[in-house]
């Protein structure tokens, strides 16, 4: 789940009621998306990443509960780039790719 050479640090969220795993890789972003998608309360702090706003093929505004801050992922020429991590292979990008695929397939995020 965390890769062979990566050590996962477990961190408590702001209200210390649930442990949240860090989201550093594309795979962890996919896992965070599946958790968010199956969640009954999409804005719950139990989700590692929350989708706040999405404009297809332009940008996604996410809330990362590990960072306790908003994250913007912009898409240029079909390639998402995280403005916080300054990379195209972090969990925020993985989450956004899943959002884009769901939207392209279903026309909705519900």
C-alpha positions as CSV (number, residue, x, y, z in Angstrom):
1,X,0.0,0.0,0.0
2,X,2.8,2.4,0.8
3,X,5.5,1.1,-1.6
4,X,8.4,-1.0,-0.7
5,X,10.8,1.8,0.4
6,X,8.3,4.3,1.8
7,X,7.6,4.6,5.5
8,X,4.1,5.8,6.3
9,X,3.6,8.2,9.1
10,X,0.3,8.1,10.8
11,X,-1.1,11.4,11.9
12,X,-4.1,12.4,13.9
13,X,-6.6,14.8,12.3
14,X,-7.6,18.1,13.9
15,X,-10.2,16.6,16.3
16,X,-8.0,13.5,17.0
17,X,-11.0,11.2,16.5
18,X,-9.5,9.3,13.5
19,X,-6.1,8.4,12.3
20,X,-5.4,9.7,8.7
21,X,-2.7,8.2,6.5
22,X,-0.5,10.5,4.5
23,X,-1.2,10.8,0.8
24,X,2.1,11.0,-1.1
25,X,1.6,8.8,-4.2
26,X,-0.7,8.4,-7.2
27,X,-2.0,5.1,-5.7
28,X,-2.7,6.8,-2.4
29,X,-4.7,9.4,-4.3
30,X,-6.7,6.7,-6.0
31,X,-7.4,5.1,-2.6
32,X,-8.4,8.5,-1.2
33,X,-10.8,9.0,-4.1
34,X,-12.4,5.6,-3.5
35,X,-12.8,6.5,0.1
36,X,-14.3,9.9,-0.7
37,X,-16.6,8.4,-3.4
38,X,-18.0,5.7,-1.1
39,X,-18.4,8.2,1.8
40,X,-22.0,9.2,2.6
41,X,-20.7,12.6,3.8
42,X,-18.4,13.9,1.1
43,X,-17.2,16.9,3.2
44,X,-16.4,14.8,6.2
45,X,-12.9,15.1,7.7
46,X,-12.8,11.3,7.8
47,X,-11.9,11.6,4.1
48,X,-8.2,12.1,3.5
49,X,-8.9,14.3,0.5
50,X,-12.2,16.2,-0.2
51,X,-13.3,17.6,-3.5
52,X,-14.3,21.2,-3.1
53,X,-14.6,22.4,-6.7
54,X,-14.1,20.8,-10.1
55,X,-14.0,22.2,-13.7
56,X,-13.4,19.4,-16.1
57,X,-10.0,19.6,-18.0
58,X,-9.2,22.9,-16.2
59,X,-8.7,22.4,-12.4
60,X,-9.8,20.8,-9.2
61,X,-9.7,22.4,-5.8
62,X,-9.2,19.8,-3.1
63,X,-9.0,19.9,0.7
64,X,-6.2,17.8,2.1
65,X,-6.9,16.8,5.7
66,X,-3.3,15.9,6.3
67,X,-2.1,19.4,5.3
68,X,-5.3,21.0,6.7
69,X,-5.3,23.2,3.6
70,X,-6.7,23.7,0.1
71,X,-4.8,22.2,-2.8
72,X,-5.2,23.2,-6.5
73,X,-4.5,20.8,-9.3
74,X,-4.5,22.4,-12.7
75,X,-4.9,20.5,-15.9
76,X,-3.0,21.7,-19.1
77,X,-3.2,19.7,-22.3
78,X,-4.7,16.7,-20.4
79,X,-1.9,16.6,-17.8
80,X,-2.8,17.5,-14.2
81,X,-0.1,19.4,-12.1
82,X,-0.4,19.9,-8.4
83,X,0.4,23.5,-7.5
84,X,1.1,22.6,-3.8
85,X,3.5,19.7,-4.4
86,X,4.8,21.1,-7.7
87,X,4.6,17.6,-9.3
88,X,2.4,15.5,-11.5
89,X,2.6,12.3,-9.5
90,X,1.4,13.1,-6.0
91,X,-1.8,11.9,-4.3
92,X,-3.6,15.1,-5.3
93,X,-3.0,14.4,-8.9
94,X,-4.1,10.7,-8.5
95,X,-7.3,11.9,-6.8
96,X,-7.9,14.4,-9.7
97,X,-7.3,11.8,-12.4
98,X,-10.0,9.6,-10.8
99,X,-12.4,12.6,-10.6
100,X,-11.8,13.4,-14.3
101,X,-12.2,9.8,-15.3
102,X,-15.5,9.4,-13.3
103,X,-16.8,12.7,-14.8
104,X,-15.8,11.7,-18.3
105,X,-17.5,8.2,-17.9
106,X,-20.6,9.2,-16.0
107,X,-21.0,12.9,-16.7
108,X,-21.4,13.4,-12.9
109,X,-19.6,13.0,-9.7
110,X,-22.6,11.7,-7.8
